[in-house]
Amino acid sequence: MEKIPIKTHIPTLQNKESKPMFQSAASFLRYFTTAFLVAIAITMAPGKAIGAMRIGTLKADRILFLGNSLTLHPPKPEIGWNGHWGMFASAVDKDYVHLVGAAIEARTGGKLTIEPAPASGHAGAENVINIANILEREYRTYDASKIRKQIDWKADIVILQFGENVPKTGFDAIAFEKALKLMLADLENASHPQIFITGNILNQNPVLDTIKKNVCAEEPLSRTFVDFTHFSRNKSLFGELGHPNDAGMKQISEGLVDAMVLKSAPVRLILQTLPAFVPKSRILFQGDSITDGNRGRTTDPNHILGHGYVFIIAARHGAAFPEWKLDFMNRGISGNTVVELQNRWQKETLDLKPDLLSVLIGVNDSGRKIPLDQYETVYDGLLSSARAANPKLKLVLCEPFQLDHRSAEPATGSPNLDLVKRQAVVKQLAEKHKAAFVPFQKTLDDACRRAPAAYWIWDGVHPTYAGHQLLADAWEMAVREYFKGGN
């Protein structure tokens, strides 16, 4: 159907003589009738529906593809490439960009704009561009003006595919991370999109992928790392010049669409199972008041786990996987040191026969001046006895922490030097006993760059509700990372 341009005059609130906007009820009616018709015309125009295309909870009217030659490469006859799409797909509709677009259109029933930047000149939306020089080869001098049109396009979803052309010689990880963060900030300041960052596809680059993962972890609600480490091991996915063939492009598109669906789905799908949890796992949290969380001492399920990070972890996974019958237990006691923990270890740890044991202890030991060597010896003995009771026990050791809640400056570590020594002990014990280590201090230090310490910890030791959410997220991240390798 031919689109007929609709021209309207929308009056300003006042003219230069400060006359009323509407001279009569009839002019008022005419104005709003026109506005209504314009809105209907815009909504009904194919491919132009405002806010109509969604993947689950994700708005998907505008998708921006920023990548290297896998995303878009102009013709280069001297190497046998005559296309202007993702190299080396056999046709424009076979590259991952157009396959992702087709999959989204099939899910939403809408029509996406996919207009690659032309080989020469400028035209259209240009929402598919090659940033190999902008972010990969010239990351030291990232310049937002080179993607200003794409930033100002205000995408709902950004797919950021890069890494293969980053020079390995003289690679500056700090400078690269800075450039990547600047680009993400430019995109997020413009439209707050959901951003999907691919791991390296054509070749494995653990250093680069770690940077990408860490950057995504900083804003987990809006940034997603899409892992493609499996890709380079499957030679059937490669075509000419080591680029993806049609099968490879299809797998890339499926990985990205799967990531979008996972991000947009209800809690059961958004939340991936922790590799440390299996059906009917008994998960025990031990420690002091931070773990205690003012828990109840009765069977009341509303209070039995306390009101802190333990509650958040249990609630999230209990709601997502009810059929697993996960059994979360909290035996933290306010004021405890390792000495008190030792006195109740048999009854409140070993006798409970946990499959996973998480321990956070140390801040009271520092405050009550329990000698450092005693702290280490007792803690070591507790872990040894737990491992002896259950050789398959999964251990999680949480770093004790403190902040100067009176300071408005970003934290740079615990202000208590004695506690810093105990943090080192916990990390060493985690290595010795093959336990996941949760870096709570670093988590809180990083958060203090976003808000003062008192926002996260109200008295220097005890977290606020926001602080407990940080602890829960850090715990899950550390446990997921450690146990995914089968530890």
N, C-alpha and C positions, 0 to 999 in steps of 0.2 A: 504494500500500500504506500502510495506516495505521501511523504510527509509535507504538510502545508505549514509554512512558517506562520506563527501567530504573533502579530505585532500589537502591543498594547502600550498605552501611556499610563504609568502609575504616578499619580500626583504626589507631590511632596506634602509634608505636614503643613507648611506655610509657604506662601509666595513672598516676594520681597515686600509686599504691602501688608503682610500679616493677615491676609484674608483667610476665612475658615476653609478647611480642606474640602468640605462638602457643602454645597450651596443649598441643597434640598434633600429631602428623603429620597427623591427619585435618583439624584446623582449618587447618593450613598448606595442605593440598591444596584444601580448600574455598575458601580465600581466593584462591589463584591461579587456580582454575577460574573463580570469579566475575570476577576481573580480566580473564581471557582472553575470557570471553563479552562483557564490557562493551566490550573493544577491538574484537571482531568486530562488535558491534552498531553501534558508532560508525563503523567503517570501511565497513559495508554501507549505512548510512543515506544516501539519495539527497542529493547535494549537500553532504555533510558529510565526505567522505573527507579524512583528514588527510595532506597532503603528496602527494596522488595526482595533482593537476592540474599539468601542466608544459607549457610551451612550450619545446621544446628543453631548454636548461639552466636556464630560468627557472621557479621555483615560481610557480604562478598560482592558488592557492586563494582568495586574498583580493585583490581589486582595488579600489582607492579612487580615485574620481573627484572632484577638486576643481577647480571651474571657475566660469565666469560664466553668463550666460543661455544660451549655447550648450550648456552642460552640464545645467543645470536652471533652470527658471523657473516659479514658481507661476502660477495663472490670473490674467489681467488683462483682463477683458472689454472695458474701455474702449479697448483697442488691438486688439481682435479676437483675443486669445489666451486660449484656454480650457483649454489643456493643462497638465500638470504634468510636463514633460520638457524636453528640449533645444529651445529656440525656434529656428526655426519649422518643425520637422519635422511632417509631417502626422499622425503617430500615434506612440505611445510606442515601438513597435518600429522606428521609422524614424530615431530620433535616434542620434547617433554612439555614445553610451554603450551602448545596447542592441545596436547593430550590432557594436561591439567585443566585447561579451559573447557574442553569438551566434557570432562568428567563433572565439573562444577555446573555447567549448563544442564547436564542430564539430571543432576540432583535438585537443582533449583527451578528448572523450567524457564530460566531467563536467558538473556543474551549478553555475553561479556564483550567488552571492548578489548581487542588484542591488536595493537598497532605498533609493530616494531619500528624503532628509529630507522629511517631510510639510510641507504649506503652513502648518500650525499644529500645535503640540504636538510630541511626540517619540515615535518608535516605530521598532522594527526596528534594523537595522544602521546605517542612515543613512550608507551608504558612497558616496552621490552627493549632494554639497551645493554650494550656490552661495556662493562666497567673494569675490564682487565687492566687498562692503563690507570684508571682513576683510583682503584683500591689495591690491586695486586702488585703491579710493577712500580707504581709511583706512590706507595702508601705513605712514604715519609713526607710527602707534600700534598696530602689529601686536600682537595679544594671543592667545597660544597657547590660553588657556582657552576661546576661542570654537570651537576645533576639537579640544578635548580628547577627546571621544568618538571622533572619527575617528583621532586619534593613538593612543589606547589600543586601537583595534581591531586594530592591528598588521598592516598590509597587507603583502602580498608585492610588489605592484606599485602604484605611484601614478602616475596620469595627472594632470598639473597643467596645466590649460588656462586661460590668463588673458592680460590685456594690453589688451584693447579698451576697458576702462573706466578705465584709468589716466589721471588728469587731465593734459592737456598743459600747461596754464597752471601755472607755478610748479613744474614737475616737479623733484624732488630725486633725482638718480640715485643718490647715495651712500646716502640714507635708504632708497630702494627696494631697492637691492641688499642692504642690511643686513637689511631685513624678509624678503626672499626667503631669504637664508641662514639666518635664524633659523627660518623655517618648515621648511626642508629639514633643519636640524639636529634639530628636534623630531621629525620623521618618522623620520629615520635612527637617532636614539637609541632610538626605541621598537622598531623591527623591522628595520632595515637593508634597506629595500625597494629594488627597482629603480625609479628615478624617471624618467618621461618628461615633459619640459617642451616644450609646443608653442610655436612662434613665433607671432607675431600672425597671426590668421586673417582677420578681417574687414577689417583695414586694415594697411598696412605701417608698421612703427615700428622703423627700424634701430637707434635708440638702445636701445630696450627689448630688442630681439632680441640685441644685442651683450652686454647684461648677462646675459641668459639663457645665451647661448653660453659666456661666460666662467665663469659659475657651474658649468655642466656640465663644462667643461674641467678644473675643479679636482678633480673626482672622476669621471674618465671611465669607470671600471669600474661605477659604480652610477648615474650620471646621464647622460641622453641628451637632446640637443636635437633636436626634430623640426621641420624647416623647412617652413613653409607660405607662404612669400613668393609662390609661384605662385598661391595661392588667390584673392587679391583682384583679380588680373588677369583672372579668368574670370567674367564676369558671369552666365553660365548657371548658376552654383552658388548664386546669391543668390535669396532669396524675399522675403517681406514684411519690412518694416522693416529691410531690408539684412542680414537674418540668413540662414543657410544654408537652402536648400530640401532636399528629400530627396536630390537628387543631390549637393549640397554636404556633407550629413551623411555620405553614403556615402564621399565622397572623404576626409573627415577620418578616418573609422574605418579606411579602408584604409591611410592614411599612418601611423597609430598602430600598427596590426597589423604592417605591414611593418617598422617600427622595432623592434618586439618580436622579430619573427622574426630580423632581422639581429643583434640583440643576443644572441640565444640560440643562434645557429647555430655550427657549427665555424669554425675560424680563417679559412677561405676566405671565408665570408660575413661574419664579424665585421669583417674587415679590408677597408675600401673601397680601391680602387686610388687611388694618388696621381695627380693629374692631370699631374704632371711626368714620370711614367713612361709609356712606351709599349713595346710589344713590341720586344725586342732592344736596349733602351736600354743605353748604356754610362754608368755612374754612377761618377764618380771623386771620392774624398775626399782632399784635400790638407791638410797642416798640420804640426804639431809632435807632441810625445809624446802629447798627449791623443787625437789622431787615430791616431797610430801604434799605440797600444794593445799594445805589445810584440809586434807582428806578426812572423810568420816571413818569411824571405827566400827560401824555397823554394816549390815548388808544392803543398806540403801544404795541402789545403783546410781542415783543422782549425784552422790558425793563420794563414793567409795574410791575413786581414782584421783580425787583432789581436783583442783581447778587450775592446772598449769599445763606444761608441755606434754605430760603423760596423758592427760585427758584429751588433748587435741589429737595426738597420735592415735589413741585408741578409738576415739569417736570417728575419725576419718576412715580408718581401715575397717572398723567394725561395721560402719554403714555401707561401705563399698562391697564388702565380701561377707555378708551374714552367713552364707552357707559354709564358710570355712570354719566357723565356730572358734574363732581366735579368742584365747583367754588372756586378758590383760590384767596384771596384778601390780599394785603399788604398795611397797613396804618402806617408803622413805619416811624418816622421822626427823622432825625439826630439832636442830641443835646437835645432831650426831657428828662424831668424828669417826675415824677408822677403828678407834678403840671400842666405842659403843657398837659399831657395826660388827666387829669381831664377836662381841658378847652375844649377839642375837643371830649370828650367821647360820648356825645349824638349823634353828627352828624357822627362821624367816627367809632363808634362801635355799639351803640344800634340801630341806624337807619338802619344799614346794616343787622340786623337780622341774625347773624351767628348761625350755628349749632354747630360749634366748634370754640372756641376763645383761641388763644395762645398769651401769653404776656411775653416779655422780657424787663424789665426796672430796673434800679438801679445804673448802673455805673456812669451816669451823676449826679444822686442824691448824690452819694458819693463825686464826684469831686466838685460839687457846694455846698456841705455841707448843703443839705436839712436835717433838724433835723430828726433823726431816728424815733421818735414817729410820726412826721408828715408823713413821708414816709409810715409807717405802716398804719396809720389811713386813709390816702387818698387811698392807694392801696386797703385796706380792703373795703372801700366804693365803689370803682369802681367795684370790683368783686361782691359785694352784689347787686348793681344795675343791673349788667348784668344777674345775676341769677334770680332776680325778673322779669326782662323783658322776660326771657325764662327759666322757671324752668327745662327744659330738656337740657339746654346748657351744652356741654362738655367743661371743662376748662383745659388748659395746662399752667402751670406756669414754666418758664425757669429761672434757677439760673443765676444771673449776675456773671460776672467773670473778672479776670485780671491775667496776667502773667508778670513776670519780663523778658521782651524780651531781656535783655542784658546778662542774665545768661545762662551759658552752663550746669548748674546742673539741674537735674530733679526737677520739681515743687512739692511743698508740700502744695498747697493751695494758695489763693490770697495773694500777698504781702501787700495788703491794709487791715488793720485790721478793718477799718470802713466798708469796703465792706463785710467782713466776717460776720459782724453783720446783714447786709442787706440780705445776703444769708440765714441766719437763719430765718429771718422774712418771706422770700418768702416760705421757707419750711413749716413754721407754717401756713401760709395762704393757702398753698396747702392742708394741712390736714383739716383745718377749712372749706374750701369751696369745699371739695371733688374733688380736681383737680389732674391731673397727674403732677408730679414734675420731671423736666428734670435736672439732675446733670451735668451741663456744666463744672463746675470747675473741678470736678473729671475726667471727660472725657478728658479735656485738660492736667490735671496733669499726667494722665496715658500715654498720647501721648508723653509727654516730656521725658519719659524713652526711646522713640524710636528716637526722634530728638529734638534738642534744641527748647526752647520756641519760638524763632524768626521764626522758620519754620512754626509754627501754627498761631502765632499772630505777626504781623509785628511791632506794636507800643505799645504792652502791652494790648491793648483794642480791636483793630479791627482784625478779623481773615484774614488770607490769603485764597486762594482758597482751600488749603488742610484743613485749620482750619474750613472753612464753611462746608466741606464735613463731618468732624467729628461731627459738630453740627447737621447736618441733620440726620446722622446715630443715634446719641444719642437721638434726638427728636423722631424719629420713634420707637426706641427700648423702650423708656419710655412710649410712647403712646400705643404701642402694649401691653406691659406688664400690664399697668393699666386698660385699657378698655376691655381687653379680658375677665375679670370676670364680665362684665356687669355694671361696674361703670358708 
